[in-house]
Each structure stands twice: as C-alpha cells, then as structure tokens.
Amino acid sequence: MFVVAKELMGVPGLPATTKGIRQALCRYSEGSPELVRKRPGTKAFEYHIDCLPEQTREIIKQRHYKSLIAQAPAQPVDDPVKRSTAIKSRDELAIMRQCPALLDRKVQALNDHQKQIADARMMLAQEVIRLQQAGMTRIAAVTFIVDESKAGTLPEALQRAATLSNAKKGRTPGKGWVKAACRSG
C-alpha cells in the first residue's frame, strides 16, 4: 500500500505539516528505492507504508480498512443457492449443487427470520473476504469487524447485519459465519 504525504496529515507520530511529513518519508525510505515511486498522473511521490514506523503503519492500515468498509457495504444476498449453502456440510453441498430442486426445497423450509439471519451472515462474510483481498488475514478481518461492531462504528447496514447475525441473545459476532461462507465457495 502506497501513500502520499498529504494522506498522512494528522497521523500521530508524524510531523504536523505536509513538508515535515515529506522530509520524514524521505528519511524513512532512504536507501530503499523500491519504497518510493511517482504516483501515476500526478507530480506527487508516494511511499510504501513499510517505510513507516510500525505504530504509524498500523494506524494507516486501520484507516484504510475502515474506509474500505465504508465505501460500498455489501448488499444482502438474494441468491437462494448462496443463502442455503452457507450452512451446509461439504457433502450436502455437493449433492445440492447437482440437484437444484433439493436445494430449493431446503431454502423454502427456512422461515423468514432464518433467511434474514443467513443474509446478514453472508453480508458480513463478504466484507471479510473484501478485507482479505485488501491484505488482511481472515482472522484479522473477522476480529476487525467484530471490534467495530462492538464499538458501534460499522456503517449502518453492516451494523444491522452484525446485530442480526447474532441470533442468540448475549452472543457477539463470531467466526462461524465466515467459515460457513467460505465452505460454500
């Protein structure tokens, strides 16, 4: 992940001005030309976050992940195949993929509340996968979403999904819905 000096304004541990940040970035990346490149289409130079101090790097990653989640929250899954397969064993999945009528029957047996819970869990699983594609591990992505949910700082649709995905009272979001979603894919 590359950043420019302007994107680092206000980050604790860095100078307060753009010029000061630029000078610090030059010091941090000195002797490592692979950590610096010209940003395409601009005059700006961008620096890889690996040249930043560890604490600053973590702050930048958290900002990036929060902005990623806020950009385009996942939409509920309306595909009955995806909705149903998220809760099946691997053997059942193979059979249902071969026999869509059986799958449809299983989906129809779910009540509306169960379908809503399945949709909410798939939405959260999609966000975990998006965070993984952005560089997080699965565990880190799940932990990030769980922590943001507990703090109430997820975008509104995701916060509702996190609340709904915990169908049992007193439970916090867990890794089960991610494992189930990943089994289906």
PEPE-V405811 format. One record per pair of residues at least 24 apart in sequence whose C-alpha atoms are under 10 Angstrom apart, sorted by the first residue. I is the first residue (numbers start at 1). J is the second residue. Records with the same first field share a line. If there is no record, write none. Layout:
I = J ; J
This chain:
1 = 35 ; 46 ; 47 ; 48 ; 49 ; 50 ; 60 ; 61 ; 64 ; 134 ; 135
2 = 35 ; 36 ; 37 ; 39 ; 45 ; 46 ; 47 ; 48 ; 49 ; 50 ; 51
3 = 36 ; 39 ; 44 ; 45 ; 46 ; 47 ; 48 ; 49 ; 60
4 = 36 ; 37 ; 38 ; 39 ; 44 ; 45 ; 46 ; 47 ; 48 ; 49
5 = 44 ; 45 ; 46 ; 47
6 = 44 ; 46
7 = 46 ; 60
8 = 56 ; 59 ; 60
11 = 55 ; 56 ; 57 ; 59 ; 60
12 = 55 ; 56 ; 59
13 = 53 ; 55 ; 56
14 = 52 ; 53 ; 56
22 = 46 ; 47
24 = 52
25 = 49 ; 51 ; 52
26 = 51
27 = 51 ; 52
28 = 52 ; 53
61 = 134 ; 135 ; 136
62 = 144
64 = 131 ; 134
65 = 130 ; 131 ; 132 ; 134 ; 135 ; 136 ; 141 ; 144 ; 145
66 = 131 ; 144 ; 145 ; 148 ; 153 ; 154 ; 155
68 = 127 ; 130 ; 131 ; 134
69 = 127 ; 128 ; 130 ; 131 ; 145 ; 154 ; 155 ; 158
70 = 153 ; 154 ; 155 ; 156 ; 158
71 = 155
72 = 127 ; 155
73 = 123 ; 124 ; 126 ; 127 ; 154 ; 155 ; 156 ; 157 ; 158
74 = 120 ; 122 ; 123 ; 124 ; 125 ; 126 ; 127 ; 130 ; 157 ; 158 ; 161
75 = 119 ; 120 ; 122 ; 123 ; 124 ; 126 ; 127 ; 157 ; 158
76 = 116 ; 118 ; 119 ; 120 ; 121 ; 122 ; 123 ; 124 ; 126 ; 157 ; 158 ; 161
77 = 115 ; 116 ; 118 ; 119 ; 120 ; 121 ; 122 ; 123 ; 126
78 = 115 ; 116 ; 119 ; 122
79 = 119
80 = 104 ; 106 ; 107 ; 108 ; 115 ; 119
81 = 106 ; 107 ; 184
82 = 118 ; 119 ; 122 ; 181 ; 184 ; 185
83 = 107 ; 114 ; 115 ; 116 ; 117 ; 118 ; 119 ; 120 ; 121 ; 122 ; 181 ; 184
84 = 108 ; 110 ; 115 ; 118 ; 119 ; 181 ; 184
85 = 118 ; 180 ; 181 ; 182 ; 183 ; 184 ; 185
86 = 118 ; 119 ; 121 ; 122 ; 125 ; 177 ; 178 ; 179 ; 180 ; 181 ; 182 ; 183 ; 184 ; 185
87 = 118 ; 176 ; 177 ; 179 ; 180 ; 181 ; 183 ; 184
88 = 180 ; 181 ; 183 ; 184
89 = 180 ; 183 ; 184
90 = 180 ; 183 ; 184
93 = 183 ; 184
94 = 184
113 = 164 ; 167
114 = 164 ; 165 ; 167
116 = 161 ; 164 ; 165
117 = 161 ; 162 ; 163 ; 164 ; 165 ; 166 ; 167
118 = 161 ; 164 ; 165 ; 177 ; 181
119 = 161 ; 164 ; 165
120 = 157 ; 158 ; 159 ; 160 ; 161 ; 162 ; 163 ; 164 ; 165 ; 166 ; 177
121 = 158 ; 161 ; 162 ; 163 ; 164 ; 165 ; 166 ; 173 ; 174 ; 176 ; 177 ; 178 ; 180 ; 181
122 = 161 ; 165 ; 177 ; 178 ; 180 ; 181 ; 182
123 = 157 ; 158 ; 161 ; 162 ; 165 ; 177 ; 178 ; 181
124 = 158 ; 159 ; 161 ; 162 ; 165 ; 173 ; 177 ; 178 ; 181
125 = 175 ; 176 ; 177 ; 178 ; 179 ; 180 ; 181 ; 182
126 = 178 ; 181 ; 182
127 = 158 ; 178
128 = 178
129 = 178 ; 181 ; 182
138 = 175 ; 178 ; 179
139 = 175 ; 178
142 = 173 ; 174 ; 175 ; 177 ; 178
143 = 173 ; 174 ; 175
145 = 173 ; 174
146 = 172 ; 173 ; 174 ; 175
147 = 172 ; 173
149 = 173
